[in-house]
Amino acid sequence: GRTEYVEIGFEAGLPVSIDGTALAPVELVTQLNEIVGRHGYGRIDMVENRLVGIKSREIYEAPALLALIHAHRDIESLTLTKDVSQYKRGIEETYSQLVYNGLWFNPLKQALDAFIKETQIRVSGTVRVKLFKGTLTIVGRKSANTLITEELSTYGADDKFDHKAAEGFIYVWGLPTRVWSEKLRG
């Protein structure tokens, strides 16, 4: 097999294009299934806990959806704040269980839908993935809504990060741990 690169475009959290070509949702998933699947990526072999508590071994094959999950998480890492991203990851299991258990119209799912919709407003951009022998590797991402500020995230002579502020932050941040440690030592 040959290495293949694919660029997936997102607008407001939704996948909208492959390699710059806008596609309707079903067509996008169909094409991505073909592209990703021919590289042997997208099979899950797992043990599931069913609603009634019975365990079962399940095998799923969903190349497009797994590729979209990884690409979407990556574009979110560029466009969501740390706290929103962490909280969203924390509710994914609850959301998945609600859907899996058929509780589509449950009030909790509807509330989570509203939260997720709000988080996706600025999740737009493209993610470049590399496909090779059963693997998918994210190799690039770009977004007009990136929260990376190069002047703050690089450390050089011309950066805009106030290093004195960091010293104070580190001191204050470490105070509870220092107090705890002193109490342990007596």
C-alpha positions, -999 to 999 in steps of 0.1 A, spaced: 0 0 0 9 36 -7 6 65 17 -23 87 11 -31 121 25 -67 135 29 -78 169 40 -112 170 59 -129 204 61 -152 214 90 -177 243 94 -193 249 127 -183 214 138 -197 196 108 -176 178 82 -183 196 49 -155 187 24 -128 162 14 -97 177 -2 -114 210 -7 -145 196 -25 -177 204 -7 -199 173 -3 -234 166 12 -232 146 44 -241 111 30 -217 116 0 -189 128 23 -192 97 45 -195 74 15 -164 88 -1 -144 89 32 -154 52 39 -139 43 5 -107 63 9 -100 54 46 -113 18 43 -89 9 14 -60 16 39 -74 -9 64 -83 17 90 -115 18 110 -122 -16 126 -130 -18 163 -130 -51 182 -144 -46 217 -164 -60 246 -196 -41 251 -219 -39 282 -254 -40 269 -283 -22 286 -294 -53 305 -259 -59 318 -249 -87 294 -214 -85 279 -208 -92 243 -179 -91 219 -186 -68 190 -167 -59 159 -175 -27 141 -161 -14 108 -166 24 104 -136 39 86 -152 73 78 -167 78 112 -135 69 131 -115 92 108 -141 120 114 -139 115 152 -101 119 152 -101 148 128 -129 166 146 -112 162 180 -81 177 164 -98 208 150 -115 212 184 -81 212 200 -73 242 179 -105 262 183 -119 254 218 -107 267 251 -90 242 274 -119 241 299 -146 236 273 -126 209 256 -120 190 288 -156 193 299 -168 181 265 -146 151 267 -160 143 301 -196 142 289 -189 120 258 -194 88 276 -228 99 291 -239 112 257 -229 79 240 -247 58 266 -279 79 262 -279 73 224 -269 36 227 -297 30 252 -323 46 229 -329 77 250 -327 101 221 -355 123 235 -343 122 271 -341 157 287 -304 151 296 -295 143 260 -314 174 248 -295 195 273 -262 180 262 -272 187 226 -276 224 234 -242 225 251 -225 207 222 -242 229 196 -229 260 214 -193 246 215 -192 240 178 -199 275 166 -162 283 160 -151 247 152 -142 254 115 -111 246 96 -93 217 79 -74 187 92 -49 168 71 -46 130 78 -21 105 66 -33 70 58 -9 40 57 -13 3 64 -41 4 89 -31 37 105 -45 72 105 -21 100 116 -31 136 119 -3 156 102 -17 191 100 -45 214 109 -55 250 102 -83 273 112 -92 310 110 -105 305 145 -73 291 160 -66 300 196 -29 296 191 -12 329 194 24 325 181 37 355 201 25 339 233 31 302 226 68 305 215 97 312 238 122 335 221 138 369 224 108 386 207 79 367 223 52 386 241 49 363 271 57 381 304 81 356 321 79 375 354 42 368 356 49 331 352 71 332 383 43 347 404 18 322 390 40 292 397 45 304 433 7 310 439 -3 278 421 21 257 442 9 271 476 -18 245 484 7 217 476 34 233 497 10 237 526 -2 201 522 34 189 522 44 209 553 13 195 572 24 159 562 59 165 575 45 179 608 
